């Protein structure tokens, strides 16, 4: 039997299935692998990529039109830190709602 005659096995599931007892993967800013805010460390861990690649992408995007800075700031505000339930933006919105009542 040739190796080409064998049918490839299906890829493993991307995440935990229903009822597996595991919680789904969650995008968070890293509290251990951080240079500024932990954003690149968290994105790198989530995607399975070295955080240095993410940092370089932010720098390149900054020099090409300045979008790297905007994306970095948006990620910092919208992605919660590891262990936190809410992002900075969510905390701000919740605090504003509490004042208006």
N, C-alpha and C positions, 0 to 999 in steps of 0.2 A: 504494500500500500504506500503510495506517495504522500508526501506532506501536502501536496496540492489537492489531493482527493479528499482530505479531511475538511469538514465544515467548521468554520470558526465558531468558537463559543460566544454566546452573547455577552456584551459588556456588563460589568457589575452595576447595580443601581446607583444613581447619582447621589442619593441621600437616604436617610432612614425612611423606611416605609411606614404606612399606618399601622399602629399597634406594636411597633418594634420596641417601644419604651425609650428610645433615644429622642432627644429634642432635635429639631431641625437646625442646620447650620445658621448662624446669625452673623451678619456683618457688623463688627464693632471695631473701634479704634483700640490699638494694642496699648496695654499699660506697661509692658515689659520691653518691647522692641520699638522704641520711639526716639526720634531726634527732636522733633518739635511737639507734635500733638499725638503721635501714634497712628496717624491716618494711613501712611504708606505701609506700616507694619501690619495693621489690621487688614487692609486690602490684599496685601501679599499673602497673608495667612489664609484668607478666604478663597483666593484664587489659586493657591498652591504655587506661588511665584515668589522669588527672592524680593524682599522689599526694596532692595537697591534698584531693581528694574522699575518699580513704581515711582521711586524718587526721581530717577532719571527722566521718566516720562513726564512728570510734573514740571521739571526744569525745562525740558525741550518744549513743552506746550507753553510755558511762560515766555520763552524767547520767540515763539512763533505765534504772535498775536496776543499774548497775555492771558490766554484762557487757562493756563495752568494755575495761576494765582486764584482765579475765580472758582475753578473746580476744587482746589484745595480748601478754600474758605467755605465753600458750600458743603464739602464733605465733613469738615471740622464741626460745622454747625448742625448738620443733619444726621450724622452717624454717631450713635452713643458710644461712650467709652466702655471698655470691657468691664463687666460687672454692674454697669448702670442700666437702669430700665429705660431712661429717656435721654434723648439728645439734648444739647444745649438749647436748640431752637424750641423743642417741645417743653422744656422746663420754663423758658421765657414766656411762651404762650400760656401755659398753665398758671404762671404767677400773675399774668395780666388778667386772666379770666377771674381769678380770685379777688382781685381789686375791684373789678367792675360790678360785683354783686353786692 
